[in-house]
Amino acid sequence: MQKINRNVVLALLSLTSLVFLLFQLCYYKFYLSQKNGAAFSKVRGSQSGQDSTRWHVVRKFLGLISSHNIPVYLIDPLILGLVDKDIEQIRSSPDGPSPECKYFCAPRDFTTFALLDKTWKHEVGLFRTAEKMGFQWLKIINKDPRLDGMDDLSGMEIPLHYIFKLASHAIHLVVFYERSGNFLWHGPLRLKQHMDRKFVPFRKLHFGRYPGAYEKPELLLVSIDDLKVQIPKNPSSFLQEMSHSRFLECRYREARAFFQLYPDDASLDAVEFRKKAKSLLHLAALTLNNLGVKFWLSSGTCLGWYRQCNVIPHSKDVDLGIFIRDYKADIIPAFQKAGLPLKHKFGKVEDSLELSFQGEDDVKLDIFFFYEEDDHIWNGGTQAKSGKKFKYLFPKFTLCWTEFVELKVHVPCETLQYVEANYGPEWKVPVKTWDWKSSPSNVQDNGVWPVDEWDDVIQIY
Amino acid sequence: MDEWKLNPAVKPHKKRSWYLAWKYKLMNQRALRKLCQTGAVLFLLVTVIVNIKLILDTRRAAYEEEEESAQDYDDEMLNVEVPRHPVNNKKVLDVEVYSSRSKVYVAVDGTTVLEDEAREQGRGIHVIVLNQATGHVMAKRVFDTYSPHEDEAMVLFLNMVARGRILIFTVKDEGSFHLKETAKNVLKSLGSQVAPFLSWRDMWTFVGKKGGEVYGEKHAKSPALSTWGDPVLLKTEVHLTSVEDAECHWPDTELNRRRKRFCSKVEGYGSVCSCKDPTPIEFNPDPLKDNKVFDVPVAVIAGNRPNYLYRMLRSLLSAQGVNPQMITVFIDGYYEEPMDVVELFGLSGIQHTPISIKNARVSQHYKASLTATFNLFPDAKFAVVLEEDLDISVDFFSFLSQSIHLLEEDESLYCISAWNDQGYEHTAEDPSLLYRVETMPGLGWVLRKSLYKDELEPKWPTPEKLWDWDMWMRMPEQRKGRECIIPDISRSYHFGIVGLNMNGYFHEAYFKKHKFNTVPNVQLKNVESLRKENYETEIHRLLGEAEVLDHSKNPCEDSFVPDTEGRVYVMFIKMEQEADFTTWTQLAKCLHIWDLDVRGNHKGLWRLFRKKNHFLVVGVPASPYSSKKPSLVTPIYMEPPAKEEGAVAVPAVAAAEQT
């Protein structure tokens, strides 16, 4: 009896265990196909059914948009990455039939395309056709940032993203808008309350976590996997750009509040200074961009952007920051060639470098070079008459794009920390007298330049 | 064994027999067997526990992920409740209408939709149109039928209202004095018993359905000439129909869906909402060949005059070469009806919270609209600026396309305008002719982005300055000696009668007889001659060939200009210095052209047409063209009337009125 009992118990336990195992497997399968498509399809990556689904969905989508004459281009980082490896071959044989499905069958959840807003007319017909073809679609709209800076204008909300879903694959269509400063902008993807949060795994989207800024791409019509599609002419530089594309909108609402408190200076002098500062900044941006030197708005110019979305009229100069690793010896001649003579040069590349160029009528362009340490970033200052050195400390920061006086420029993404480091917690209050040696809250004495180096590290023209 | 055969892919038979042998061996050793059994039990238990834990973990992770997944993407304004209109299933509306000498009101289901007790205002017959299915107010008008011609406007309006709509009438103060037979008959045909006999200072209320039943009517006769009838209050019920009955059955297209939305909301737009054969809302005018202004944004500046906006947009969208995608309508204020009109035509509209008052409000609205236009179209080098009370000529864009390169290349230009201040029926003749003028006419013009961004925007008058934007733009500090290009025959027509700086008299006197081009595809002649230097050559050539008129005659007389056609004549007037316009103003007055300020001059020269002859007026000696005056000719001097009539105190600007 005992033996039978034992066997029964054993059998029962085995059964339960088996049931659990099965149940778990089912659950796992169900959960993964819902949420972790990529991981799961990687497991089954070799299965051609899944692969060709992606290709078919892309083909259907391309058919849909070409039937409505909507020019889209491929910006999917995964596919562009694959394309980039074979770019020479693809470029040289734009029409060649491809033996295997190499790109559009690659395992992924989405295929991302871009659409330039001004190239289509927002026809409703597109969505009707899409529905007829079996697509489910989702539209994400939001406020138009181009009107955000305007006092009290309320326009219609603009579409920022579309998602077309068919079977297990989805197409993410990112709408790009032209912004002042000659660049393209796409909005963040934010779901409204009533939207279906499970429509697609939104977290896996490559675009939409933040707004982004891009140069207008040159496009190339290619045929990959027997599908004709436009891609950025240089996929690798597009991918490069994409990784640093995060865009920060100016804080227009706060800027308005600031102007309520401290009305803007509308005097003729202020108007003139702003005009000069703007053109100086444009010239500086052009010069540095031509050299391929990354720069950002620093000090007073950055404060002006952050606090009031404009140039501070009493600031009297334009301040830029550059990482010392991006320093190029060509910078000085390039500026001189652009009509901006060197006014002074303090420090040296190894330590506390600072350049100052003379713009039109007393408006000065200051370029500070930033040195990166393990836990902070600093730039240096030098007092000409005493040879004293100063050090301005900043917490570590990364760079974001923004729009400022009709220009696409970098600012520190962690702007508040940056501004607070420089101007202290009272940065919101305008100060007209500013001593760069003592006023900044992040200034430190940094010794004195050895006298024999003075000729080199203190150059005044 | 059968069991295994079913699944041949598993283990070979050989292996199994080895396993059985091994098992048998073990079973013989009891202790070992027991150990194995216990081990198995333990192992199974552990499996079960691990399994349960795994399931729980996966589930929690999945749940968390779900929660999180969308979190980054949630809109910040999560907690804002979207106000939903309650679904109105009610079939009956309670309507209250009150008519009296000093106050009228209308309440629908307890909501006041009209209340007017202002003094000296709102006299006459108030009309409200309700949607017969929803009970929403679709139109609200007041016709001052105490004054002449207002009854005609009322008839026109009532004829435009679709059949089946609910009409509510109520009289404030007096509504019968100029209520003529035609109007009375229309009211009678709506079912009113009283209207034909409505008389002096009677009070009257009426609710009825157009082309259908009467829901109620009340009337109080005025006992004597000097007194008013007693106030009347009409309370009645109106039965709503179903939505299907209230709508037309147009074919289901994108356009008709827009039309439907529009027609179920507002009334008074006539055939656009007619069920049979409605007027088109898409025009598809011929495209322009080589259109240089296809990508130029068009800003339409609007206030709350939706009927004007409707007329304006129709003409704009019918102009050849129009690009609807580039049009943005800027509405000064949160008015619904203008926005409905914008949406009817499928255009984009932007509303602007009003800042400041009167002229300054208009000025701020202009600034916001221009800034927004260049923000929305950052690539644009120009913007076309239009107002809601303009008709746009069919060749408006063709005119701009042919001339815009001048604005791009010639630094001495301030704008291109479609409006010739002096282009009246009797003074404009040649649709292909262009002028350079020192004044900025506005009323349909092109603005250069660099001018706006670098010069105008930074010093635009602030809200506390009650300036007219166009007067400000005309000031020498802004204009800096630059000129505008205008056509001889205007490409826009100013039809607005109500407005901030506008009234019927003013419009009749200065705008009604303005010439407006209706010829499509006019080829402009000799556009290059409009460049700064070329224009001087052209003027000298003209003056060289011009015949000098007889200066002994009165220039105001018709006989001053001979009865010829196609000739060029010149006359010389006295103009002591650059700002001396005494004689010109008198001349303009008697020629019945714009005389409220000086317009249309170029270096002391005016160009217009008289009797189909080109007619040049040169101010001597201020004008550099004075040298062309034969020495024997004495420039004509006209004295201003001894006493200025105080009556003409109309502001000289008519560009941007708002009600």
Interface residues (C-beta under 8 A of the other chain):
Chain A: R6 V9 L10 L13 S14 T16 S17 F20 L21 F23 Q24 Y27 Y28 Y31 K35 K118 K121 E123 V124 G125 N142 D144 R146 L147 G149 M150 D151 D152 L153 S154 G155 M156 E178 R179 S180 G181 N182 P188 L189 R190 L191 K192 Q193 H194 R197 K198 P201 F202 R203 G208 R209 A266 L268 V271 R274 K275 E406
Chain B: Q37 A40 V41 L44 L45 T47 V48 N51 I52 L54 I55 T58 R59 A62 E65 E66 E68 S69 A70 D72 Y73 D74 D75 E76 L78 V80 V82 E254 Q325 F330 Y334 S348 G349 I350 Q351 H352 T353 I355 A368 T371 A372 F374 N375 L376 F377 P378 D379 K453 D454 P458 K459 T462
